[in-house]
Amino acid sequence: MQHPQSGDTVFVHFTARLDDGTIIEASEDDSPVEAVLGAGTINPAFDEALREMVVGESRVITLPPEKAYGKYNKRLVFRLKRKRLEFKGDPKPGDLVRVGLPDGKKAVVTVEAIDPKYLTVDANHPHAGETIHYTLTLRSVIPAEHEEIR
């Protein structure tokens, strides 16, 4: 069997687990994820692993925090004045909310705590600082030279 190469379109099922086995994300059984190898749209570790696999093969790829969702950064936990924020309803600890940044961009943050004047938020990814174990299963490959017939 031939291994996928740069430019090939791959169809992959995946399951992402924490160290304790908790599943945090998975593709649908009937809907594999589609990606083009070498296009920079998937994690480089996945791209590399998929190039070594054959259709039907499964492999576990373990990503340390710095290659998954990043290390946890305490500086990304900060307080915002409530009167400057506009929410539909009242946020609660654990909620994900979108806030405006000083540069005009928006960010999704997790509400950590609320008091009458301030909202304490965490801008780290919810799985920052965690090792993630991905099970990848290569379902099919469309070689780059056959891409135009799709």
CORBEL-V842739 format. One record per backbone hydrogen bond with DSSP energy under -1.0 kcal/mol. NH is the residue of the N-H (numbers start at 1). CO is the residue of the C=O. If there is no record, write none. Layout:
NH/CO, NH/CO
This chain:
7/37, 8/5, 9/142, 10/35, 11/140, 12/33, 13/137, 15/135, 16/25, 17/133, 18/22, 21/18, 24/16, 25/16, 27/14, 31/28, 33/12, 35/10, 37/8, 39/36, 47/43, 48/44, 49/45, 50/46, 51/47, 52/49, 53/50, 56/138, 57/54, 59/136, 61/134, 63/132, 67/64, 68/64, 70/65, 76/73, 77/74, 78/121, 80/119, 82/117, 84/81, 85/82, 94/111, 95/92, 97/109, 99/107, 101/105, 104/101, 107/99, 109/97, 110/122, 111/95, 112/120, 113/120, 115/118, 119/80, 120/113, 121/78, 122/110, 123/76, 128/125, 129/70, 130/127, 132/63, 133/17, 134/61, 135/15, 136/59, 137/13, 138/57, 139/11, 140/11, 142/9, 146/143, 147/144, 149/146, 150/147
